[in-house]
Amino acid sequence: MLASSPITATQQWVMDNDPLSNSNISSFASANVTHADSAFEFVFSNMAMNKFLPNAAEKRKNYDISSISYLIMPKFVSSSATSLEKFMTDVKNIIEMIDGLNERVSLSMMHPEHVREERRSPVPVIAIQWYAPRED
């Protein structure tokens, strides 16, 4: 039997353990980034691929869950969950500054050292939950 790669093992772990994961709406991307600048680029490049169109007049209550992107970063702050939390805070602060984006996206994290056992993934993962405008 072949041992799976950390990326493959993490993808399977997410599908088995994250209640939000759904093979129809979940996507995975990975990068071996080690520095914050590269991690920011990876996160925001993935967000840009979702073709965000701001509409500041609408609030999240007018949105439905659309898709979720799991960004797997096996080498980024892999031994410090608190460092990943700090990075996530910085990402959220940037999102708040982009008109309407905070209504269309929410972030969560998984990490080998996460304080909540159910969020302890094999390697660091950032989950980007997207919301699409509700079609009434």
DOMI-822456 format. One line per 4 residues: number of its first residue (from 1); their letters; for each residue x, y, z of N, C-alpha, C. Coordinates in steps of 0.1 Angstrom, whole numbers, plus 5000, padded with zeros to 4 digits. Last residue first. Example, Ala and Ser with C-alpha at 12.3 -4.5 7.8 and 13.67 -1.06 7.14 Angstrom:
2
2 = sa = 5128 4978 5071 5137 4989 5071 5129 5000 5079 | 5132 4943 5078 5123 4955 5078 5132 4967 5078
***
This chain:
136
136 = derp = 4657 5351 4947 4643 5350 4952 4633 5350 4941 | 4687 5340 4951 4678 5342 4939 4664 5340 4944 | 4712 5355 4969 4700 5346 4969 4692 5350 4958 | 4746 5356 4960 4733 5363 4961 4722 5353 4960
132 = aywq = 4767 5333 4978 4762 5339 4966 4749 5346 4968 | 4796 5331 4998 4781 5332 4998 4777 5339 4985 | 4822 5309 5007 4817 5319 4999 4802 5319 5000 | 4847 5303 5030 4833 5300 5027 4828 5312 5019
128 = iaiv = 4878 5290 5031 4871 5303 5026 4857 5299 5022 | 4900 5277 5054 4887 5275 5046 4881 5288 5043 | 4933 5268 5056 4923 5279 5057 4911 5276 5048 | 4953 5245 5074 4943 5247 5063 4935 5260 5066
124 = pvps = 4982 5228 5083 4974 5240 5083 4965 5241 5071 | 4977 5191 5085 4985 5203 5082 4976 5216 5083 | 4957 5174 5097 4971 5170 5095 4981 5181 5093 | 4937 5194 5120 4940 5187 5107 4954 5183 5107
120 = rree = 4916 5198 5144 4930 5195 5143 4933 5187 5131 | 4890 5204 5151 4897 5213 5141 4911 5210 5139 | 4883 5188 5172 4877 5185 5159 4882 5194 5148 | 4897 5200 5194 4902 5187 5188 4896 5185 5174
116 = rvhe = 4906 5233 5196 4895 5224 5195 4899 5211 5187 | 4932 5244 5192 4927 5241 5206 4915 5232 5206 | 4954 5230 5168 4941 5238 5171 4937 5234 5185 | 4976 5219 5158 4977 5223 5172 4964 5231 5176
112 = phmm = 4971 5214 5130 4975 5203 5139 4974 5206 5154 | 4942 5233 5121 4956 5233 5123 4959 5221 5132 | 4919 5253 5102 4922 5240 5109 4937 5239 5110 | 4898 5282 5101 4911 5275 5100 4910 5261 5107
108 = slsv = 4877 5303 5082 4879 5295 5093 4893 5288 5091 | 4859 5331 5069 4871 5323 5070 4871 5315 5083 | 4835 5342 5045 4839 5340 5059 4851 5330 5059 | 4821 5365 5021 4831 5355 5025 4833 5354 5040
104 = renl = 4804 5386 5016 4804 5375 5007 4813 5363 5011 | 4808 5407 5033 4794 5401 5032 4794 5388 5024 | 4834 5414 5028 4831 5408 5041 4817 5402 5042 | 4831 5427 5004 4837 5414 5004 4834 5407 5017
100 = gdim = 4822 5454 5005 4813 5443 5002 4818 5429 5004 | 4853 5468 4999 4838 5471 4999 4830 5459 4995 | 4878 5458 5019 4873 5457 5005 4858 5458 5005 | 4883 5458 5046 4886 5470 5039 4881 5470 5024
96 = eiin = 4878 5432 5054 4869 5443 5059 4871 5456 5051 | 4901 5420 5044 4887 5417 5038 4878 5428 5042 | 4920 5428 5062 4921 5433 5048 4907 5431 5041 | 4911 5415 5085 4912 5430 5085 4913 5435 5070
92 = kvdt = 4914 5388 5076 4901 5393 5079 4901 5409 5079 | 4942 5387 5075 4935 5385 5063 4921 5391 5065 | 4948 5391 5103 4953 5401 5093 4945 5399 5080 | 4936 5368 5113 4931 5381 5117 4936 5392 5107
88 = mfke = 4953 5349 5101 4938 5349 5098 4932 5363 5102 | 4976 5354 5115 4976 5356 5101 4961 5357 5096 | 4968 5346 5140 4972 5360 5138 4972 5363 5123 | 4963 5318 5136 4952 5327 5140 4956 5342 5138
84 = lsta = 4989 5310 5130 4979 5310 5119 4967 5318 5123 | 5000 5314 5155 5005 5322 5144 4996 5322 5132 | 4986 5295 5170 4984 5309 5173 4989 5318 5162 | 4996 5271 5159 4982 5275 5156 4980 5290 5159
80 = sssv = 5025 5262 5148 5020 5273 5157 5006 5277 5152 | 5038 5246 5130 5039 5242 5144 5034 5253 5154 | 5034 5256 5105 5029 5243 5108 5030 5239 5123 | 5035 5281 5091 5033 5281 5105 5027 5267 5110
76 = fkpm = 5034 5263 5061 5031 5276 5067 5027 5275 5082 | 5035 5239 5049 5048 5244 5055 5046 5258 5061 | 5010 5231 5040 5017 5222 5049 5029 5229 5055 | 4982 5245 5034 4996 5251 5034 5005 5243 5044
72 = ilys = 4953 5245 5015 4962 5236 5023 4976 5242 5022 | 4924 5259 5015 4937 5262 5011 4947 5255 5021 | 4893 5252 5003 4902 5248 5013 4916 5250 5008 | 4864 5269 4997 4877 5266 4992 4886 5263 5004
68 = issi = 4830 5264 4990 4840 5265 5000 4854 5261 4994 | 4801 5282 4978 4812 5272 4977 4821 5274 4988 | 4776 5293 4989 4778 5290 4975 4789 5279 4974 | 4749 5299 5010 4762 5293 5009 4764 5289 4995
64 = dynk = 4732 5330 5001 4732 5316 5004 4746 5310 5003 | 4722 5363 5011 4731 5353 5004 4729 5339 5009 | 4710 5382 5025 4705 5380 5012 4714 5370 5004 | 4725 5383 5048 4712 5377 5049 4705 5375 5035
60 = rkea = 4747 5399 5042 4748 5384 5041 4735 5377 5042 | 4734 5426 5022 4740 5421 5034 4739 5405 5033 | 4738 5450 4996 4733 5437 5001 4741 5432 5013 | 4752 5473 4990 4738 5474 4995 4733 5461 5000
56 = anpl = 4776 5466 4979 4776 5470 4993 4762 5471 4999 | 4788 5444 4960 4775 5451 4961 4772 5454 4975 | 4815 5433 4941 4810 5440 4953 4796 5445 4950 | 4822 5403 4929 4816 5415 4924 4810 5422 4936
52 = fknm = 4848 5380 4926 4840 5387 4935 4835 5400 4928 | 4859 5356 4913 4853 5367 4906 4843 5375 4914 | 4874 5336 4924 4859 5335 4926 4852 5347 4920 | 4900 5343 4922 4895 5333 4912 4879 5332 4913
48 = amns = 4904 5359 4944 4902 5365 4931 4897 5356 4921 | 4910 5339 4963 4897 5347 4964 4894 5354 4951 | 4935 5331 4954 4924 5321 4954 4910 5329 4955 | 4949 5354 4959 4948 5349 4945 4936 5339 4944
44 = fvfe = 4947 5355 4987 4940 5365 4979 4939 5361 4964 | 4963 5333 4994 4949 5334 4999 4941 5344 4990 | 4988 5338 4981 4980 5326 4979 4966 5327 4983 | 4995 5362 4993 4993 5361 4978 4985 5349 4975
40 = fasd = 4998 5354 5020 4988 5364 5016 4985 5363 5001 | 5019 5337 5016 5006 5331 5021 4995 5341 5018 | 5040 5354 5009 5035 5344 5000 5022 5338 5003 | 5041 5369 5033 5038 5375 5020 5033 5365 5010
36 = ahtv = 5048 5348 5052 5035 5355 5053 5032 5362 5039 | 5064 5319 5040 5065 5333 5045 5051 5339 5044 | 5061 5294 5029 5066 5294 5042 5066 5308 5049 | 5040 5274 5007 5045 5287 5012 5050 5286 5026
32 = nasa = 5032 5253 4990 5043 5251 5000 5049 5264 5005 | 4998 5250 4986 5010 5257 4983 5020 5255 4994 | 4967 5239 4971 4978 5238 4981 4990 5246 4976 | 4931 5237 4971 4944 5242 4965 4954 5241 4976
28 = fssi = 4899 5224 4965 4912 5224 4973 4923 5229 4965 | 4864 5229 4970 4876 5228 4961 4888 5229 4970 | 4830 5220 4973 4843 5222 4979 4854 5221 4968 | 4806 5213 4962 4809 5227 4963 4822 5230 4969
24 = nsns = 4804 5185 4961 4798 5193 4950 4802 5208 4950 | 4814 5175 4984 4822 5173 4972 4816 5181 4960 | 4816 5195 5012 4807 5189 5003 4814 5187 4989 | 4821 5206 5045 4826 5201 5032 4816 5194 5025
20 = lpdn = 4811 5213 5069 4807 5221 5058 4812 5216 5045 | 4821 5195 5088 4807 5193 5084 4803 5202 5072 | 4851 5179 5084 4845 5192 5083 4831 5191 5079 | 4860 5152 5082 4858 5159 5095 4851 5172 5095
16 = dmvw = 4862 5141 5056 4857 5133 5067 4853 5140 5079 | 4873 5162 5042 4861 5157 5037 4854 5148 5048 | 4897 5166 5057 4887 5176 5056 4874 5171 5052 | 4910 5141 5052 4907 5145 5065 4896 5155 5065
12 = qqta = 4914 5143 5024 4905 5133 5029 4901 5136 5043 | 4932 5165 5024 4919 5166 5017 4909 5155 5022 | 4953 5153 5039 4946 5165 5044 4932 5166 5037 | 4962 5133 5021 4957 5130 5035 4949 5141 5041
8 = tips = 4970 5149 5000 4959 5140 4998 4953 5136 5012 | 4991 5163 5013 4980 5170 5007 4968 5161 5005 | 5009 5143 5022 5002 5152 5032 4990 5159 5026 | 5002 5114 5002 5009 5126 5004 5002 5134 5015
4 = salm = 4999 5080 5014 4994 5092 5007 5002 5104 5011 | 5018 5051 5008 5014 5061 5017 5010 5073 5010 | 5006 5022 4992 5014 5034 4991 5009 5044 5001 | 5008 4988 5000 5000 5000 5000 5009 5012 5000
***
